[in-house]
Amino acid sequence: MSAAEGPLVVGVDSSTQSTKVLVVDAATGRVVASGQAPHTVSSGAGRESDPRQWWDALRAALHQCGEAAREAAAVSVAGQQHGLVTLDAEGEPVRPALLWNDVRSAPQARRLVAELGGPKAWAERTGSVPGASFTVTKWAWLAEHEPEAARSVSAVRLPHDYLTERLTGQGTTDRGDASGTGWWASTTEAYDEEILARVGLDPALLPRVVQPGEVAGTVRDIHDLPFSKGTLVASGTGDNAAAALGLGLRPGTPVLSLGTSGTVYAVSRHRPADPSGTVAGFADAHGDWLPLACTLNCTLAVDRVAALLGRDREAVEPGTTVTLLPFLDGERTPNLPDASGLLHGLRHDTTAGQLLQAAYDGAVHSLLGALDLVLDQDADRTTPLLLIGGGARGTAWQQTVRRLSGRPVQVPQAKELVALGAAAQAAGLLTGESPAAVARRWNTADGPVLEAVERDEETLTRISGVLSDAAPLLERGC
């Protein structure tokens, strides 16, 4: 390993299925070491993970980084949003964490929205209309279905909070991740005591919200981690807010992220409040806002269709008139938590490659339908759409997004943008810079631009029509 030009920092991405670690030169953005370790998600009635797996994966990924991790001056943790982590008085999990894609709390979400004034009131109050993904609905589900477990809880955390607290011994979160709980009011940027009272959650169980640029704490004397005692720990944030930092995102530039979930978002100076619930009015990790729309079914759903067809994920064929809505895990956008996948228009001459292309089309359609709602009205519609996430380098994903969006598409060359965003946050503690400015100095968003092609209005209209006609069926979970 060649000598670093500046101090080293560590960025962590604790995602749904693995934890990734980057050791980065704070001066240049050069990745000097990396590590990755998996964790598992239950496949039963819900989607759950034991938080202790995340810690074990963090330890394993850090040790893969060798001496570089030991030299780090600061660290920051980004993590999957919305997950409900419940801890006892000893700091141990009361039960496995309920993850963002666990939709069992859909009835509680509907009830909470109705009881506290309806969608418009929620949007104005918290910035979002909570669905089954939001933490507040998961707590309501836990209190209703596992009351004994709920009564034994001494602390409630989000996934990134859990890891940060194990590093520092301090219970902290940040405004970006807190804004995805449903109990943080975007109007006041504080926990909403009326909402907490409605779901029976004591505010004392929640972490302190650390402000952008504030140090969350320092690393404790933990002998199984390579960090030195006293290493600075940044506030951390949710995965999408971290990716926005990792891109150095400026207001008005749209992002489409292709991962386990699919997201579209953009930084905005204006506080979002979409009463339809399509756009979540998240805060970003810097002081602005991050209006975002999310789908539950993205790369994993399309890969599952490819596996069922016995084809490589790139083996698509054009010319399909088939519609495939890949709502394999229910869906968040549109809000159909009980839905399953739907295939329409199958004929004798339909090929497996055309079916696979239809899965791509169905996944991208849901994301692009929310794009105009995410962007401010005065946003430049010719600005390239930044394509990131695990699917961004796939040719089939790239071409589907180009064809259905009609926009130029830029694919940043930098990989692991969530971990890079966390690293930029850690670097900002050392330099006093905004993390987004750090990332821009690192040129993380640089990459080839694919020119715009004519928008495929026919396919978009066909999918919209099938979705509209099938909505009553999908709402019943058929």
Secondary structure per residue as TSV (DSSP state, phi and psi in degrees):
chain	resnum	aa	ss	phi	psi
A	1	M	-	360.0	125.7
A	2	S	-	-74.2	158.9
A	3	A	-	-65.0	143.0
A	4	A	-	-80.2	149.8
A	5	E	S	-83.7	-18.9
A	6	G	S	-141.6	-175.3
A	7	P	-	-64.7	155.3
A	8	L	E	-95.3	143.4
A	9	V	E	-131.1	158.1
A	10	V	E	-117.5	130.4
A	11	G	E	-115.0	133.4
A	12	V	E	-117.6	135.5
A	13	D	E	-120.6	101.9
A	14	S	E	-97.2	95.5
A	15	S	-	-95.9	-170.2
A	16	T	S	-61.9	-40.8
A	17	Q	S	-115.9	-8.3
A	18	S	E	-160.9	164.9
A	19	T	E	-115.8	129.2
A	20	K	E	-118.0	142.3
A	21	V	E	-129.0	134.2
A	22	L	E	-120.8	135.1
A	23	V	E	-103.0	122.0
A	24	V	E	-125.3	140.4
A	25	D	E	-73.6	115.8
A	26	A	T	-64.2	-23.8
A	27	A	T	-78.1	-39.6
A	28	T	T	-114.3	-18.2
A	29	G	-	83.0	3.5
A	30	R	-	-68.8	131.1
A	31	V	E	-81.4	116.9
A	32	V	E	-98.9	-17.4
A	33	A	E	-162.7	155.5
A	34	S	E	-150.2	159.2
A	35	G	E	-153.9	158.5
A	36	Q	E	-153.0	140.4
A	37	A	E	-144.0	142.5
A	38	P	E	-85.0	160.5
A	39	H	-	-140.0	167.0
A	40	T	-	-109.4	156.9
A	41	V	-	-123.7	134.0
A	42	S	-	-64.1	150.9
A	43	S	-	-117.8	24.8
A	44	G	S	-88.3	-134.5
A	45	A	S	-65.7	-29.3
A	46	G	S	-131.5	-169.4
A	47	R	-	-119.6	109.0
A	48	E	E	-135.2	155.0
A	49	S	E	-143.7	146.9
A	50	D	-	-78.7	117.8
A	51	P	H	-57.1	-27.2
A	52	R	H	-62.6	-24.9
A	53	Q	H	-63.0	-38.0
A	54	W	H	-63.5	-41.3
A	55	W	H	-65.7	-43.8
A	56	D	H	-61.9	-39.7
A	57	A	H	-67.4	-37.7
A	58	L	H	-62.7	-45.4
A	59	R	H	-59.5	-46.5
A	60	A	H	-63.7	-43.5
A	61	A	H	-65.9	-38.7
A	62	L	H	-65.3	-42.0
A	63	H	H	-66.7	-26.7
A	64	Q	H	-66.0	-22.2
A	65	C	T	-80.9	-10.3
A	66	G	T	64.1	-143.4
A	67	E	H	-62.6	-28.4
A	68	A	H	-58.3	-40.5
A	69	A	H	-65.2	-33.2
A	70	R	H	-68.0	-25.0
A	71	E	T	-88.9	-2.7
A	72	A	E	-65.5	139.5
A	73	A	E	-96.0	-17.3
A	74	A	E	-157.3	155.6
A	75	V	E	-142.3	149.4
A	76	S	E	-142.9	144.0
A	77	V	E	-115.2	124.5
A	78	A	E	-108.4	147.0
A	79	G	E	-147.3	166.1
A	80	Q	-	-57.0	139.2
A	81	Q	S	-79.8	164.7
A	82	H	S	74.0	-20.2
A	83	G	-	-60.2	139.7
A	84	L	B	-96.3	109.5
A	85	V	E	-106.4	120.1
A	86	T	E	-113.4	126.9
A	87	L	E	-119.7	149.4
A	88	D	-	-90.2	-172.8
A	89	A	T	-64.6	-20.8
A	90	E	T	-92.6	2.1
A	91	G	S	81.3	12.4
A	92	E	-	-96.3	147.6
A	93	P	B	-60.9	132.5
A	94	V	S	-71.0	-36.0
A	95	R	S	-157.9	169.5
A	96	P	-	-58.4	148.4
A	97	A	E	-69.1	137.4
A	98	L	E	-82.4	119.6
A	99	L	-	-87.0	168.4
A	100	W	T	-56.5	-33.8
A	101	N	T	-95.4	15.7
A	102	D	-	-86.6	115.1
A	103	V	-	-104.3	15.6
A	104	R	T	-63.8	-20.5
A	105	S	T	-89.5	15.9
A	106	A	H	-57.3	-42.9
A	107	P	H	-61.9	-38.8
A	108	Q	H	-66.8	-36.0
A	109	A	H	-62.2	-46.9
A	110	R	H	-61.8	-40.9
A	111	R	H	-67.0	-43.6
A	112	L	H	-63.5	-41.1
A	113	V	H	-61.2	-44.0
A	114	A	H	-67.8	-39.6
A	115	E	H	-72.8	-26.0
A	116	L	T	-112.8	43.9
A	117	G	T	97.5	-3.8
A	118	G	-	91.7	174.8
A	119	P	H	-58.0	-43.6
A	120	K	H	-62.9	-42.1
A	121	A	H	-64.6	-41.6
A	122	W	H	-63.9	-44.6
A	123	A	H	-61.1	-42.6
A	124	E	H	-68.6	-31.0
A	125	R	H	-84.4	-49.6
A	126	T	H	-110.5	-8.5
A	127	G	S	90.8	-13.5
A	128	S	S	-141.6	155.8
A	129	V	-	-100.1	112.0
A	130	P	-	-67.8	133.4
A	131	G	-	-111.4	-166.7
A	132	A	T	-65.9	-16.9
A	133	S	T	-74.5	-27.3
A	134	F	S	-72.9	146.3
A	135	T	H	-62.2	-37.2
A	136	V	H	-60.1	-36.3
A	137	T	H	-72.8	-32.1
A	138	K	H	-69.4	-39.4
A	139	W	H	-63.7	-41.8
A	140	A	H	-61.4	-39.5
A	141	W	H	-63.3	-44.8
A	142	L	H	-62.5	-44.6
A	143	A	H	-62.7	-32.3
A	144	E	H	-81.7	-40.9
A	145	H	H	-97.7	-26.1
A	146	E	-	-134.2	63.7
A	147	P	H	-61.2	-34.1
A	148	E	H	-64.6	-41.2
A	149	A	H	-63.0	-44.0
A	150	A	H	-60.5	-39.4
A	151	R	H	-68.2	-23.0
A	152	S	T	-90.5	2.3
A	153	V	-	-79.5	130.9
A	154	S	S	-110.3	-11.9
A	155	A	E	-156.7	140.2
A	156	V	E	-117.4	127.8
A	157	R	E	-135.5	163.4
A	158	L	-	-94.9	164.4
A	159	P	H	-54.1	-46.4
A	160	H	H	-69.0	-31.0
A	161	D	H	-60.9	-42.7
A	162	Y	H	-58.9	-47.1
A	163	L	H	-69.9	-40.9
A	164	T	H	-61.8	-40.9
A	165	E	H	-66.8	-35.2
A	166	R	H	-68.3	-27.8
A	167	L	H	-74.0	-43.4
A	168	T	H	-103.9	-24.4
A	169	G	S	81.6	3.9
A	170	Q	-	-114.4	136.4
A	171	G	-	-84.7	102.5
A	172	T	E	-135.4	159.2
A	173	T	E	-144.2	-171.0
A	174	D	E	-133.7	167.4
A	175	R	H	-64.1	-33.2
A	176	G	H	-62.8	-49.8
A	177	D	H	-75.1	-36.9
A	178	A	H	-60.3	-31.6
A	179	S	T	-70.2	-10.1
A	180	G	T	-97.1	5.9
A	181	T	S	-83.3	-34.8
A	182	G	S	94.1	-6.3
A	183	W	S	-118.0	13.4
A	184	W	E	-110.5	121.4
A	185	A	E	-87.5	121.4
A	186	S	T	-70.8	-21.4
A	187	T	T	-68.3	-37.7
A	188	T	T	-110.2	-10.5
A	189	E	T	53.3	48.9
A	190	A	E	-151.1	163.8
A	191	Y	E	-64.3	139.9
A	192	D	-	-93.5	107.8
A	193	E	H	-68.7	-29.7
A	194	E	H	-67.1	-42.9
A	195	I	H	-63.9	-43.6
A	196	L	H	-62.0	-40.3
A	197	A	H	-64.8	-36.9
A	198	R	H	-62.4	-35.5
A	199	V	T	-99.5	5.3
A	200	G	T	70.3	39.7
A	201	L	-	-116.4	121.8
A	202	D	-	-71.9	124.6
A	203	P	G	-56.7	-25.0
A	204	A	G	-65.5	-16.3
A	205	L	G	-83.2	-7.2
A	206	L	S	-96.4	155.6
A	207	P	-	-77.7	158.0
A	208	R	E	-71.5	138.3
A	209	V	E	-86.6	111.9
A	210	V	E	-80.7	139.0
A	211	Q	-	-80.1	154.8
A	212	P	T	-54.3	132.4
A	213	G	T	85.9	-7.8
A	214	E	-	-84.1	144.4
A	215	V	E	-76.1	127.8
A	216	A	E	-78.6	-25.8
A	217	G	E	162.1	-166.1
A	218	T	E	-129.0	157.1
A	219	V	-	-67.3	130.7
A	220	R	-	-72.0	174.3
A	221	D	-	-78.2	81.4
A	222	I	-	-106.9	114.2
A	223	H	T	-78.1	-15.1
A	224	D	T	-96.9	10.2
A	225	L	S	-119.9	150.9
A	226	P	S	-77.7	-8.5
A	227	F	S	-69.1	149.0
A	228	S	-	-78.2	146.5
A	229	K	T	-59.6	134.3
A	230	G	T	95.0	-3.8
A	231	T	-	-58.0	133.8
A	232	L	E	-67.1	141.4
A	233	V	E	-121.8	123.0
A	234	A	E	-78.9	173.5
A	235	S	-	-64.8	-28.3
A	236	G	-	71.1	-178.5
A	237	T	E	-172.1	-177.2
A	238	G	E	-76.2	164.2
A	239	D	H	-63.4	-40.9
A	240	N	H	-70.1	-40.2
A	241	A	H	-63.6	-36.2
A	242	A	H	-66.8	-42.1
A	243	A	H	-62.3	-37.6
A	244	A	H	-61.5	-41.5
A	245	L	H	-64.3	-42.4
A	246	G	H	-63.1	-25.6
A	247	L	T	-88.5	-8.5
A	248	G	T	61.1	39.7
A	249	L	-	-65.0	132.6
A	250	R	-	-100.5	155.4
A	251	P	T	-55.1	137.8
A	252	G	T	94.8	-11.5
A	253	T	-	-89.9	118.0
A	254	P	-	-81.7	147.0
A	255	V	E	-125.7	135.8
A	256	L	E	-120.9	117.7
A	257	S	E	-107.6	127.5
A	258	L	E	-110.5	99.2
A	259	G	S	-138.2	-154.0
A	260	T	S	-51.7	-45.1
A	261	S	S	-104.0	162.2
A	262	G	E	-109.8	138.9
A	263	T	E	-136.1	150.3
A	264	V	E	-126.4	137.6
A	265	Y	E	-159.6	168.8
A	266	A	-	-157.6	147.5
A	267	V	-	-73.1	139.2
A	268	S	B	-136.2	147.5
A	269	R	S	-80.3	-12.7
A	270	H	S	-104.2	136.9
A	271	R	-	-69.1	121.5
A	272	P	-	-77.8	152.2
A	273	A	-	-159.2	81.2
A	274	D	-	-94.5	107.6
A	275	P	T	-68.1	-16.3
A	276	S	T	-72.4	-19.7
A	277	G	S	83.2	-3.2
A	278	T	S	-65.2	-43.7
A	279	V	S	-102.0	125.1
A	280	A	E	-84.4	130.3
A	281	G	E	-89.3	67.0
A	282	F	E	-74.5	153.5
A	283	A	E	-83.4	155.6
A	284	D	-	-95.9	-177.0
A	285	A	S	-91.8	8.4
A	286	H	S	-116.4	-27.0
A	287	G	S	134.8	-7.2
A	288	D	S	-100.8	-152.6
A	289	W	E	-128.7	158.8
A	290	L	E	-136.1	71.1
A	291	P	E	-56.5	133.4
A	292	L	E	-148.0	140.1
A	293	A	E	-118.8	140.7
A	294	C	E	-132.4	139.8
A	295	T	E	-112.5	148.1
A	296	L	S	-79.0	-26.9
A	297	N	-	-112.9	110.5
A	298	C	S	-136.3	-110.2
A	299	T	H	-65.2	-38.7
A	300	L	H	-64.6	-38.4
A	301	A	H	-66.3	-43.6
A	302	V	H	-67.0	-40.2
A	303	D	H	-62.7	-34.4
A	304	R	H	-65.6	-41.5
A	305	V	H	-62.5	-43.2
A	306	A	H	-59.9	-41.6
A	307	A	H	-65.3	-41.8
A	308	L	H	-62.0	-33.0
A	309	L	H	-86.0	-8.5
A	310	G	T	70.1	31.7
A	311	R	-	-122.3	152.9
A	312	D	-	-63.5	147.7
A	313	R	T	-62.4	-19.9
A	314	E	T	-91.0	-3.9
A	315	A	-	-84.2	58.8
A	316	V	-	-91.3	158.6
A	317	E	-	-134.2	141.5
A	318	P	S	-78.4	177.9
A	319	G	-	87.1	15.2
A	320	T	-	-82.7	144.0
A	321	T	-	-115.8	12.8
A	322	V	-	-83.2	144.5
A	323	T	E	-113.6	127.9
A	324	L	E	-127.3	115.5
A	325	L	E	-96.9	106.2
A	326	P	-	-86.5	55.7
A	327	F	-	-86.0	60.8
A	328	L	T	-71.5	-24.9
A	329	D	T	-113.9	32.9
A	330	G	-	72.0	-175.0
A	331	E	B	-148.8	150.5
A	332	R	T	-102.6	-36.3
A	333	T	T	-132.7	101.0
A	334	P	T	-71.4	163.7
A	335	N	T	-77.8	88.0
A	336	L	B	-135.1	69.2
A	337	P	T	-62.8	-22.9
A	338	D	T	-98.6	3.3
A	339	A	-	-71.1	162.0
A	340	S	-	-127.1	177.2
A	341	G	-	-65.4	152.9
A	342	L	E	-138.1	132.8
A	343	L	E	-117.8	129.4
A	344	H	E	-136.5	137.9
A	345	G	-	91.6	18.6
A	346	L	-	-69.0	134.8
A	347	R	-	-132.3	169.9
A	348	H	T	-58.6	-35.1
A	349	D	T	-92.9	5.6
A	350	T	-	-69.4	132.1
A	351	T	-	-98.6	163.0
A	352	A	H	-61.7	-37.9
A	353	G	H	-64.7	-35.3
A	354	Q	H	-69.8	-37.6
A	355	L	H	-61.3	-42.0
A	356	L	H	-64.7	-42.0
A	357	Q	H	-61.5	-36.8
A	358	A	H	-63.1	-33.5
A	359	A	H	-66.2	-44.0
A	360	Y	H	-58.1	-47.8
A	361	D	H	-59.4	-43.1
A	362	G	H	-65.4	-38.5
A	363	A	H	-68.1	-42.9
A	364	V	H	-73.9	-33.8
A	365	H	H	-55.1	-45.2
A	366	S	H	-62.7	-38.3
A	367	L	H	-71.2	-45.1
A	368	L	H	-68.4	-27.9
A	369	G	H	-62.9	-24.5
A	370	A	H	-95.5	-7.8
A	371	L	H	-61.2	-45.2
A	372	D	H	-65.4	-29.3
A	373	L	H	-74.0	-28.9
A	374	V	H	-72.8	-40.4
A	375	L	S	-79.3	145.3
A	376	D	-	-62.8	152.2
A	377	Q	T	-60.3	-30.4
A	378	D	T	-92.8	10.8
A	379	A	-	-68.5	144.9
A	380	D	-	-75.8	115.0
A	381	R	T	-74.9	-4.7
A	382	T	T	-96.7	-3.2
A	383	T	S	-63.1	132.4
A	384	P	-	-57.7	142.9
A	385	L	E	-83.7	118.2
A	386	L	E	-76.9	123.4
A	387	L	E	-107.2	117.4
A	388	I	E	-132.3	179.7
A	389	G	S	94.4	176.2
A	390	G	T	-59.4	-30.3
A	391	G	T	-87.5	-6.6
A	392	A	T	-64.1	-26.5
A	393	R	T	-93.2	1.2
A	394	G	-	-80.4	130.5
A	395	T	H	-61.0	-41.8
A	396	A	H	-63.6	-41.1
A	397	W	H	-64.3	-46.8
A	398	Q	H	-57.9	-47.7
A	399	Q	H	-69.5	-33.6
A	400	T	H	-66.9	-43.7
A	401	V	H	-63.9	-43.3
A	402	R	H	-59.8	-47.8
A	403	R	H	-67.4	-38.9
A	404	L	H	-88.5	-18.3
A	405	S	H	-94.5	-31.6
A	406	G	-	69.4	16.6
A	407	R	S	-113.0	156.0
A	408	P	-	-64.3	146.7
A	409	V	E	-123.8	128.7
A	410	Q	E	-113.5	132.9
A	411	V	-	-112.8	101.9
A	412	P	-	-57.8	140.4
A	413	Q	S	-75.3	-26.6
A	414	A	-	-64.4	137.8
A	415	K	-	-105.1	164.7
A	416	E	-	53.9	57.4
A	417	L	H	-67.5	-28.7
A	418	V	H	-64.9	-48.4
A	419	A	H	-65.5	-36.7
A	420	L	H	-64.6	-39.3
A	421	G	H	-63.2	-41.1
A	422	A	H	-63.5	-40.6
A	423	A	H	-63.5	-39.2
A	424	A	H	-64.5	-35.4
A	425	Q	H	-64.5	-42.7
A	426	A	H	-64.5	-41.3
A	427	A	H	-63.2	-35.6
A	428	G	H	-61.5	-29.5
A	429	L	H	-63.4	-32.9
A	430	L	H	-85.1	-34.3
A	431	T	H	-101.6	-16.0
A	432	G	-	80.0	4.3
A	433	E	-	-83.9	159.5
A	434	S	-	-64.4	137.1
A	435	P	H	-57.1	-36.1
A	436	A	H	-64.6	-37.8
A	437	A	H	-65.8	-37.3
A	438	V	H	-59.0	-47.8
A	439	A	H	-64.1	-38.4
A	440	R	H	-64.5	-36.2
A	441	R	H	-65.7	-30.8
A	442	W	H	-80.5	-6.9
A	443	N	T	59.4	40.8
A	444	T	T	-69.3	-25.6
A	445	A	T	-88.0	-4.3
A	446	D	-	-62.3	140.2
A	447	G	-	171.8	168.4
A	448	P	-	-65.7	147.1
A	449	V	E	-108.5	122.7
A	450	L	E	-91.5	124.4
A	451	E	-	-62.3	154.2
A	452	A	-	-67.4	146.6
A	453	V	-	-120.8	166.7
A	454	E	-	-61.4	134.6
A	455	R	-	-69.0	134.1
A	456	D	-	-84.7	79.3
A	457	E	H	-65.1	-32.6
A	458	E	H	-62.2	-46.4
A	459	T	H	-66.5	-42.5
A	460	L	H	-60.4	-43.4
A	461	T	H	-66.4	-40.0
A	462	R	H	-63.7	-45.7
A	463	I	H	-65.4	-41.7
A	464	S	H	-60.7	-39.8
A	465	G	H	-65.9	-44.5
A	466	V	H	-64.0	-41.9
A	467	L	H	-62.9	-42.5
A	468	S	H	-64.8	-45.0
A	469	D	H	-66.8	-33.3
A	470	A	H	-91.2	-5.8
A	471	A	H	-52.9	-45.9
A	472	P	H	-59.8	-38.6
A	473	L	H	-67.3	-44.1
A	474	L	H	-66.0	-36.5
A	475	E	H	-64.1	-26.5
A	476	R	T	-87.1	0.6
A	477	G	T	79.1	21.6
A	478	C	-	-88.3	360.0
